[in-house]
Amino acid sequence: MWKKILKITAGIIIATGLIGVIAISLIVSHYKKEIPNISQLVESYTPSIPTEIYDRNGKVIDVIYKESRVPIKFENVPDVVKNAFLSVEDRRFYNHYGIDPLGLIRAIFINTVSGKAKQGASSFTQQLSRNAFLSHERKLSRKIKEAIITIEIEKRYTKDEIFEKYLNEIYFGDGDYGIRSASQSLFKKEPKDLNIPESAMLAGMPNRPGAYNPRRNLKLSLGRMQVVLGQMLKYDMISKEEYDKAMSHKFILEEKLPKDFDFSKVDKDTTTIVYKKGFVNKSKVPSFTDTIQEILLKNFDEETIYNGGLKVYTTLDFDIQKVAEETFNNYGPMVKDKELQGAMITINSSNGHVLSIVGGKHFQPGNFNRALNAKRQIGSAFKPFVYLSAIIDGKSENTIVEDSRVIFGNWAPKNVGTLYRKNSTLLEGLDKSVNMVSIKLLKDVGYEKLKETIIKTKANLNPPEDLTASLGSLVGTPMELAKAYAVFSNGGYSIEPVFLLEVTDRNNNTLYKDTPKIEKSFEPEDIALMTNLLISSTKTGTSHAAEVKTKHGKYIEQGGKTGTTNDSRTVWYAGFTPELVTTIYLGYDDNSKMGNTTGGAIVAPLWRDFYKKIIDNGYYTPSRFEYIDNLVANGKLYYQELNPLNGLITNKGGKKFLLRNNKIQLEHDGKYQKSIRDILY
């Protein structure tokens, strides 16, 4: 009888077991089908990686992400950090197969006794599978899928590889994913530099990142840290001496410190600063990287930009950029007048590379970028293009223009200070920025010739079809004016500005590449003559305040032109060397009057200060205008000392003119004759 009952019972148990096995197999098979290609899912998994932006010298200038994920190799994580996580999250990690039965039983017992979910039972592998591949919904189906993926992960990866993936994926709160991001964000440290209490604090956070983040609740975070330290001591991961020292370690919130606090005096052996959120993804050069992000968004989807681990190589020179910002923001007039604004941009004239850009005073991410978008009246900084049109038309630097007042209908222009010189060469006219000379030149060559000149520069400037264009009545941005002036720096080539050089993916495959767009637009002889006029402007003209003398006592090769609009609403300086062009404007955003000042008075000195610093600091070494030297060397152009008013040879008070070989001056100013053929009425 009993034997029969035992047989029946055994049969029922076996049958139930078989049914259970079959049921479990069917359930697993069903949910495996709902997980697309587990093998590929596991093999291809990598945590999201932010996009890094580099300057032209390989310095990281910005990191773009919506969530901070900066991965780290397992071998670069110190044992103290690994042990902290093992002690509190998964002590038997190296002894189980993804699901820890002892940990599960212990958690069930503790939670049953306490009457609430006091302890979790998820292993590193389970947490990784849940965080990386699944939602956090509380459903049985999710738990089954988690178990399936957990087993697959354990099949395909070593324990160290799983541990590495876990450390790179786990969430610490405040948008920080992974041990490296959290370490950088909270303590401004790499994981290799973490001490025992810092490691314990980080290890305690993933359990409840919202509660245990020290920024949000330092008291709770310290309590959790002490639990981790207790676990590390219990399992012989640290000594009693190390435990005692860690327990007495101080953590101070940065936001509680005074603004003038000296961080260099912090004893790192006993005290840790918990920094405010934001430094990891805070752009170092928002004037530049705002534009880079716009370019990226036009060429890539957001998922790729924010999580794809792109490496973005740009044209920016971070050293020059920092000097530009510091010089601009700390410049006397800018400091004294809080409402005064402006912009500054520097480009390489040979390839269009944007080396630095200041979009405004103390520019912040998302601000209006004045260097690229502020359309301001250009004023006399536009006159060189009127002169260039005249030179292309056959005029020479010593061509005479009558400097006298003329009224054109309802328009009655006049020179600054109402000074009229009777006669003036082109060189003297530009040196002194004489309005009547520029007006009469445009009247002579015609608007179409000027328009043709501007189109060749590809600067997108649009002068009005009247004589006011000769005084710069058009509007333009610092970038547009820099593009136009590039032709004087490089010998006649129009260029397109370049911000972005190359974009590669996380495996260093090139996804995007830009190349310089350069086109010969002018004859070098014409440009050389115009450039010599602009060189003269810095030596003896209105641009003299921009002249740069290095710390070695040498003057650099440079040219440029000031610009001042009516009532000084906007003041400019556009200057260049043989390699670079920098344009600057200052003015109020509401275009109100600035008072009695000029571009030569307050903008040219700013240009000078900037160039002096980048040269003296070794960030830039200017050369010579080789295209001019070559034209002089082969006899196509000649230098002559001539009288700036009548353009004749003089023994005293002359200026350095550059002339074509068929325009060499033979007459001495002592033999001046009114019938000189080059007089322009």
C-alpha positions in Angstrom: 0.0 0.0 0.0 2.7 2.5 1.1 4.9 1.5 -1.8 2.1 2.1 -4.2 1.5 5.6 -2.7 5.2 6.4 -2.9 5.3 5.3 -6.5 2.3 7.5 -7.4 3.7 10.4 -5.5 7.1 10.0 -7.2 5.4 9.8 -10.5 3.4 13.0 -9.8 6.6 14.8 -8.8 8.5 13.6 -11.8 5.6 14.5 -14.1 5.2 17.9 -12.5 9.0 18.4 -12.8 8.8 17.5 -16.5 5.9 19.7 -17.1 7.7 22.5 -15.2 10.8 22.0 -17.3 8.7 22.0 -20.5 6.8 25.1 -19.4 10.0 26.9 -18.5 11.5 25.9 -21.8 8.4 27.2 -23.7 8.4 30.4 -21.7 12.1 31.0 -22.3 11.7 30.1 -26.0 8.7 32.6 -26.2 10.6 35.5 -24.7 13.8 34.7 -26.6 11.8 35.4 -29.7 10.8 38.8 -28.3 14.4 39.7 -27.8 15.8 40.4 -31.4 19.1 38.6 -32.0 20.4 38.2 -28.5 23.9 37.3 -29.8 24.2 40.4 -31.8 22.7 42.5 -29.0 25.3 41.3 -26.5 28.2 41.3 -28.9 27.6 44.8 -30.2 26.8 46.4 -26.9 29.0 49.3 -25.8 27.8 52.1 -23.4 26.9 55.4 -25.0 30.0 57.6 -25.6 29.9 61.4 -25.8 31.2 63.4 -28.7 34.5 65.1 -28.1 35.5 68.3 -29.9 39.2 69.0 -30.5 41.1 72.1 -31.5 43.8 72.0 -34.2 46.4 71.0 -31.7 44.5 68.0 -30.3 43.2 69.7 -27.2 39.7 68.8 -26.1 37.6 72.0 -26.1 34.1 70.6 -25.6 32.2 67.4 -24.9 28.7 67.1 -26.3 26.1 64.8 -24.6 22.7 64.7 -23.1 23.9 62.1 -20.6 27.5 62.0 -19.4 29.2 58.7 -20.4 33.0 58.6 -20.5 34.1 55.0 -20.6 37.2 53.6 -18.9 39.2 50.4 -19.4 39.1 47.8 -16.6 42.8 47.9 -16.0 42.6 51.6 -15.4 40.2 51.1 -12.5 42.1 50.7 -9.2 41.5 47.7 -6.9 40.1 50.0 -4.2 37.2 51.1 -6.5 36.5 47.5 -7.7 36.5 46.2 -4.1 34.1 49.0 -3.0 31.6 47.9 -5.6 32.1 44.2 -4.9 31.6 44.6 -1.2 28.2 46.2 -1.4 26.7 45.2 -4.8 27.9 41.7 -5.7 30.5 40.2 -3.3 30.2 36.7 -4.9 30.4 38.1 -8.4 33.4 35.9 -9.3 31.8 32.8 -7.9 28.3 32.7 -9.5 27.0 32.3 -13.0 25.2 35.6 -13.4 22.4 34.9 -10.8 23.6 34.5 -7.2 21.4 31.9 -5.5 22.8 32.6 -2.0 22.4 36.4 -2.5 18.8 35.7 -3.7 18.0 33.6 -0.6 19.6 36.1 1.7 17.6 39.0 0.1 14.3 37.1 0.3 14.9 36.3 4.0 15.9 39.9 4.9 13.0 41.4 3.0 10.5 39.0 4.5 11.7 39.7 8.1 11.7 43.4 7.6 8.4 43.5 5.7 9.8 45.6 2.9 12.2 45.5 0.0 15.3 46.4 2.1 17.9 44.5 0.0 18.2 43.7 -3.7 19.5 40.5 -5.1 20.6 41.6 -8.6 24.2 40.7 -9.6 26.4 43.0 -11.7 25.4 40.9 -14.8 21.7 41.3 -14.0 22.0 45.0 -13.5 24.0 45.3 -16.7 21.4 43.4 -18.8 18.6 45.5 -17.3 20.3 48.9 -17.7 21.8 48.2 -21.1 19.0 46.4 -22.9 15.7 46.6 -21.0 13.3 49.0 -19.5 12.8 49.2 -15.8 9.1 48.3 -15.8 8.0 46.0 -13.0 6.7 43.0 -15.0 7.4 39.3 -14.9 8.2 39.3 -18.6 11.0 41.8 -18.0 12.4 39.6 -15.3 12.4 36.6 -17.6 14.1 38.5 -20.4 16.6 39.9 -17.9 17.5 36.3 -16.8 17.9 35.2 -20.4 20.2 38.1 -21.4 22.1 37.6 -18.1 22.9 34.0 -19.0 23.9 35.0 -22.6 26.2 37.7 -21.2 27.9 35.2 -18.8 28.3 32.8 -21.8 30.1 35.3 -24.0 32.1 37.5 -21.7 34.7 37.0 -19.0 34.0 38.2 -15.5 36.4 41.1 -15.9 34.7 42.2 -19.2 31.3 42.1 -17.5 32.6 44.1 -14.5 34.1 46.7 -16.9 30.8 47.0 -18.8 28.9 47.4 -15.5 31.3 50.1 -14.2 30.8 52.0 -17.5 27.0 51.7 -17.6 25.8 52.1 -14.0 23.9 55.3 -13.2 25.1 57.7 -10.4 22.5 60.4 -10.7 22.6 63.9 -12.2 23.0 62.5 -15.7 26.3 60.7 -14.9 26.7 57.2 -16.2 29.8 55.1 -15.5 32.5 55.4 -12.8 34.7 57.8 -14.8 31.9 60.3 -15.5 30.8 60.3 -11.9 34.4 60.6 -10.6 35.1 63.5 -12.9 31.7 65.2 -12.3 31.7 64.9 -8.5 35.4 65.1 -7.5 37.2 66.4 -10.7 39.3 63.2 -10.5 40.1 60.3 -12.7 39.2 56.9 -11.1 42.9 56.1 -10.7 43.2 59.0 -8.2 40.3 58.1 -6.0 41.0 57.4 -2.4 39.1 54.9 -0.2 36.3 57.1 1.1 35.7 58.6 -2.3 35.5 55.0 -3.8 33.1 54.0 -1.1 30.9 57.0 -1.6 30.7 56.2 -5.4 30.0 52.5 -4.8 27.1 53.4 -2.5 25.3 55.6 -5.0 23.9 53.2 -7.7 21.6 51.6 -5.1 19.6 54.8 -4.9 21.2 57.4 -7.0 18.6 60.0 -6.3 19.0 59.7 -2.6 22.7 58.9 -2.2 24.1 61.6 -4.5 26.1 63.9 -2.2 25.0 67.0 -4.1 21.4 66.3 -3.2 21.8 64.9 0.3 25.3 64.8 1.7 24.2 63.3 5.0 22.5 60.3 3.4 25.4 59.9 1.1 27.9 59.8 4.0 25.7 57.3 5.8 25.7 55.0 2.7 29.5 55.5 2.4 29.9 54.3 5.9 27.9 51.1 5.2 30.2 50.4 2.2 33.3 51.0 4.3 31.9 48.6 6.9 31.5 45.9 4.2 35.0 46.5 2.9 36.4 46.1 6.4 34.3 43.0 7.1 35.6 41.2 4.0 39.2 42.3 4.6 39.3 44.6 1.6 40.7 47.4 3.8 42.6 47.4 7.1 41.2 48.8 10.4 43.6 51.7 10.1 42.4 52.5 6.6 38.8 52.2 7.8 39.2 54.6 10.7 41.0 57.1 8.5 38.2 56.9 5.8 35.5 57.3 8.4 37.0 60.6 9.5 37.5 61.9 5.9 35.6 65.2 5.3 33.4 66.0 2.3 32.5 69.6 1.6 30.1 70.9 -1.0 31.6 73.5 -3.4 28.4 75.5 -3.3 28.9 76.1 0.5 32.4 77.6 -0.1 33.0 81.4 -0.5 33.5 82.6 -4.0 37.2 83.5 -3.4 38.0 80.1 -1.9 41.5 78.9 -2.7 41.1 75.3 -3.8 44.9 74.8 -3.9 45.0 74.9 -0.1 42.7 71.9 0.3 44.4 68.9 2.1 43.4 66.2 -0.4 44.5 63.5 2.1 41.8 64.5 4.6 39.2 66.5 2.6 37.3 66.1 -0.6 35.4 68.9 -2.4 32.1 67.7 -4.0 31.8 70.0 -7.1 28.7 71.4 -8.5 27.3 69.8 -11.6 28.3 71.2 -15.0 32.0 71.2 -15.4 32.3 68.1 -17.5 30.1 69.3 -20.3 30.6 73.0 -19.9 32.0 74.3 -23.1 35.4 76.0 -22.9 34.7 78.0 -26.1 31.0 78.4 -26.6 31.5 81.2 -29.3 33.1 78.4 -31.4 31.5 75.2 -30.4 27.9 76.5 -30.7 28.6 76.7 -34.4 30.2 73.2 -34.4 27.1 71.8 -32.9 25.0 73.5 -35.6 27.2 71.9 -38.3 26.9 68.5 -36.7 23.2 68.7 -36.5 23.0 69.4 -40.2 25.1 66.2 -41.0 24.2 63.7 -38.3 21.2 62.6 -36.2 21.0 63.4 -32.5 21.6 59.8 -31.4 24.9 59.8 -33.2 26.0 63.2 -31.9 25.1 62.7 -28.3 25.8 59.0 -27.8 27.9 57.9 -30.8 31.4 58.8 -29.5 32.3 61.0 -32.4 35.6 62.7 -32.5 35.3 66.2 -34.0 38.5 67.9 -35.2 38.2 71.6 -35.7 40.3 74.6 -36.9 40.2 76.4 -33.5 43.5 77.2 -31.9 42.6 77.0 -28.2 45.7 79.0 -27.0 44.9 81.9 -29.4 41.2 81.6 -28.5 41.9 82.0 -24.8 44.1 85.1 -25.4 41.3 86.5 -27.6 38.7 86.1 -24.9 40.9 87.4 -22.1 42.0 90.4 -24.1 38.5 91.3 -25.3 36.7 90.8 -22.0 39.4 92.6 -20.0 39.9 95.5 -22.4 39.6 98.8 -20.6 36.6 100.3 -22.5 34.7 97.0 -22.2 35.3 96.8 -18.5 34.3 100.4 -17.8 31.1 100.3 -19.9 28.9 97.3 -19.0 26.6 97.9 -21.9 29.3 98.1 -24.5 29.4 95.0 -26.7 31.2 93.8 -29.8 32.8 90.8 -31.5 36.2 89.6 -32.8 37.2 86.9 -35.3 40.5 85.6 -36.6 40.9 83.4 -39.7 43.8 81.9 -41.5 43.9 83.7 -44.9 45.5 80.8 -46.7 42.8 78.2 -46.0 39.9 80.0 -44.3 40.4 78.2 -41.0 38.7 80.0 -38.1 41.3 80.1 -35.4 39.4 82.2 -32.8 36.1 83.8 -32.4 34.6 86.0 -29.7 30.8 86.2 -30.2 30.4 88.9 -27.5 31.6 90.0 -24.1 31.6 87.0 -21.6 29.8 84.9 -24.2 27.7 82.0 -22.9 26.4 78.9 -24.7 23.4 79.8 -26.8 24.0 83.6 -26.8 23.6 85.6 -30.0 26.9 85.3 -31.8 27.8 88.8 -33.0 30.9 87.7 -34.9 28.8 85.7 -37.2 25.4 87.3 -37.1 25.6 91.0 -36.1 25.0 93.1 -39.2 26.6 96.5 -38.4 27.4 99.4 -40.6 31.0 99.0 -41.7 32.0 102.6 -42.2 35.5 103.5 -43.4 36.8 99.9 -43.0 35.1 99.4 -46.4 37.1 102.1 -48.2 39.9 99.8 -49.3 37.6 98.1 -51.7 36.8 101.4 -53.4 40.5 102.0 -53.6 41.1 98.5 -54.9 38.5 99.0 -57.6 40.4 102.2 -58.7 43.7 100.4 -58.8 42.2 97.6 -60.9 40.9 100.4 -63.1 44.5 101.6 -63.7 45.1 104.2 -60.9 48.4 104.2 -59.0 49.2 104.9 -55.4 50.5 108.4 -56.4 47.5 109.2 -58.5 46.3 112.7 -57.5 42.7 113.3 -56.4 41.4 116.8 -55.7 40.5 116.9 -52.0 37.7 119.5 -52.1 34.2 119.5 -50.9 31.5 118.7 -53.5 27.7 118.5 -53.0 25.8 115.7 -54.7 22.2 116.7 -54.9 20.7 116.5 -51.4 23.8 114.8 -50.1 26.5 117.1 -48.7 29.3 114.9 -47.4 32.4 116.3 -45.8 35.8 115.3 -44.4 36.2 114.6 -40.7 37.2 117.8 -39.1 36.3 119.7 -42.3 40.0 119.6 -43.3 40.7 119.7 -47.1 44.1 119.2 -48.5 43.4 120.5 -52.0 45.4 117.6 -53.6 46.0 114.2 -52.3 47.6 110.9 -53.5 45.7 107.7 -53.0 48.2 106.7 -50.4 47.6 109.9 -48.4 43.9 109.6 -48.9 43.7 106.2 -47.3 46.2 107.1 -44.7 44.1 109.9 -43.4 40.8 108.2 -44.4 39.8 111.2 -46.4 36.1 111.0 -47.3 36.2 113.2 -50.4 39.0 111.1 -52.0 37.0 107.9 -51.5 33.8 109.5 -52.9 35.5 110.9 -56.0 37.2 107.6 -56.6 33.9 105.7 -56.6 32.3 108.4 -58.8 35.1 107.9 -61.3 35.3 104.1 -61.4 31.5 103.6 -61.1 29.4 101.4 -58.9 29.6 98.4 -61.3 33.3 98.2 -60.9 33.0 98.2 -57.1 30.3 95.6 -57.2 32.5 93.4 -59.3 35.3 93.8 -56.8 33.1 92.8 -53.9 31.7 89.8 -55.7 35.2 88.5 -56.3 35.9 88.5 -52.6 32.9 86.2 -52.0 32.3 88.1 -48.8 28.5 88.4 -49.3 28.6 92.1 -48.8 26.1 94.2 -50.6 27.0 97.9 -51.0 24.2 100.3 -52.0 24.2 101.5 -55.6 25.1 105.1 -54.8 28.1 107.2 -53.7 27.4 106.6 -50.0 28.9 103.1 -50.5 32.3 104.9 -50.7 32.0 105.7 -47.0 30.9 102.3 -46.0 27.1 102.8 -45.7 26.5 99.1 -46.1 26.2 96.6 -43.3 28.2 93.4 -42.6 29.4 91.0 -40.0 32.9 90.6 -38.6 33.1 87.3 -40.4 32.1 88.8 -43.8 34.6 91.6 -43.4 37.3 89.1 -42.5 36.6 87.1 -45.6 36.9 90.3 -47.7 40.2 91.3 -46.1 41.7 87.9 -46.6 42.5 88.8 -50.2 45.0 91.4 -49.0 46.7 89.0 -46.7 47.1 86.1 -49.1 47.8 88.0 -52.4 44.4 87.9 -54.1 42.6 84.6 -53.2 39.1 84.4 -52.0 38.4 81.9 -49.3 35.5 80.3 -47.5 35.7 80.1 -43.7 36.2 76.6 -42.3 35.2 75.5 -38.7 35.2 71.7 -39.0 38.0 69.7 -40.5 37.0 66.0 -39.9 34.6 63.9 -37.9 35.4 60.2 -37.1 33.3 57.6 -35.3 34.4 55.7 -32.2 36.4 53.3 -34.4 38.3 56.2 -36.1 36.4 55.8 -39.4 36.0 59.2 -41.2 32.4 60.2 -41.5 32.9 63.9 -42.6 35.8 65.9 -44.0 36.1 69.4 -45.2 38.8 70.9 -47.4 39.7 74.5 -48.0 37.8 76.4 -50.8 40.3 78.8 -52.3 40.1 80.6 -55.6 42.3 83.1 -57.3 40.2 86.3 -57.6 42.6 89.2 -58.2 45.9 89.8 -59.9 48.7 89.9 -57.3 50.0 93.2 -58.6 46.7 95.0 -57.9 46.5 93.4 -54.4 50.1 94.3 -53.7 49.5 97.9 -54.4 46.3 98.0 -52.2 48.1 96.1 -49.4 50.9 98.6 -49.4 48.3 101.3 -48.9 47.0 99.4 -45.8 50.5 98.8 -44.5 51.0 102.6 -44.8 47.8 103.2 -42.8 49.2 101.3 -39.9 52.6 103.1 -40.1 51.5 106.7 -40.5 47.7 106.7 -40.9 44.5 106.4 -38.8 45.4 102.7 -38.1 48.7 103.6 -36.4 47.4 102.6 -32.9 47.2 99.0 -34.2 51.0 98.8 -35.0 52.5 95.9 -33.1 55.9 96.0 -31.5 57.0 92.6 -30.1 58.8 92.1 -26.8 62.0 91.8 -28.8 61.5 95.4 -30.1 60.6 94.5 -33.7 57.6 95.7 -35.7 55.7 93.0 -37.5 54.4 93.0 -41.1 50.8 94.2 -41.0 48.1 96.2 -42.7 44.7 97.4 -41.7 42.0 100.0 -41.8 39.8 101.6 -39.1 36.1 102.2 -39.5 33.8 104.7 -37.7 30.2 105.2 -38.6 28.0 108.3 -38.0 27.9 109.3 -34.3 30.3 106.4 -33.6 27.4 103.9 -33.4 29.8 101.2 -34.5 33.6 101.4 -34.6 35.8 98.9 -36.4 39.3 97.7 -37.0 40.1 95.2 -39.8 43.7 94.2 -39.7 45.8 91.5 -41.2 49.3 89.9 -41.4 50.8 87.6 -44.0 48.9 84.7 -42.5 46.0 86.0 -40.4 43.0 88.4 -40.6 41.3 89.7 -37.5 38.2 92.0 -37.6 36.7 93.7 -34.5 33.8 95.9 -33.9 32.6 97.6 -30.7 29.2 99.2 -30.2 25.9 99.0 -28.3 23.4 96.3 -29.2 20.7 98.9 -29.6 22.9 100.8 -32.1 22.8 103.9 -29.9 25.6 106.6 -30.0 28.9 105.8 -28.4 30.1 109.4 -28.2 33.2 111.1 -29.5 35.4 108.2 -30.4 36.8 106.4 -33.5 37.9 103.0 -34.6 41.5 104.2 -34.4 41.0 105.4 -30.8 39.5 102.3 -29.2 39.4 99.3 -31.6 42.9 99.5 -33.2 44.6 99.3 -29.7 42.5 96.2 -28.9 43.7 94.5 -32.1 47.3 95.5 -31.2 47.1 94.1 -27.7 45.7 90.8 -29.0 48.4 90.3 -31.6 51.2 91.3 -29.3 50.1 88.7 -26.8 49.8 85.8 -29.2 53.2 86.7 -30.7 55.0 87.3 -27.4 53.5 84.0 -26.0 54.8 82.1 -29.0 51.4 81.1 -30.4 52.0 82.8 -33.7 55.0 84.1 -35.6 54.2 86.4 -38.5 56.3 86.3 -41.6 56.5 88.8 -44.6 54.2 89.5 -47.4 56.1 87.3 -49.8 53.9 87.9 -52.8 54.9 91.6 -52.6 58.6 90.8 -52.1 58.5 88.5 -55.1 56.8 91.2 -57.3 59.5 93.7 -56.3 62.3 91.2 -56.7 61.2 90.4 -60.3 60.9 94.1 -61.2 57.2 94.2 -61.7 56.8 96.6 -58.8 59.1 99.3 -57.4 59.3 101.2 -54.1 59.8 105.0 -54.2 59.9 107.7 -51.6 57.3 110.3 -52.8 55.6 113.4 -51.5 52.2 112.2 -50.1 50.3 115.2 -51.4 51.6 115.6 -55.0 53.0 112.1 -55.6 56.4 113.4 -56.8 60.0 112.6 -55.8 60.9 114.4 -52.6 64.0 114.8 -50.5 62.1 115.1 -47.2 58.8 114.2 -45.7 58.2 111.4 -48.2 56.3 108.1 -47.8 57.0 104.7 -49.2 54.9 104.2 -52.4 54.7 101.0 -54.4 54.4 101.5 -58.1 54.1 99.4 -61.3 57.3 99.5 -63.4 55.5 101.7 -66.0 54.4 104.1 -63.4 57.7 105.0 -61.9 57.9 108.6 -60.9 60.6 110.7 -62.6 59.5 114.2 -61.7 60.8 115.9 -58.6 58.4 117.9 -56.4 60.4 121.0 -57.1 59.3 120.8 -60.7 55.6 120.4 -60.0 53.4 121.1 -63.0 49.6 121.4 -63.0 49.4 119.4 -66.2 50.4 116.1 -64.6 48.5 113.5 -66.5 47.4 111.5 -63.4 45.4 114.4 -61.8 41.8 113.2 -61.3 39.1 115.8 -61.2 
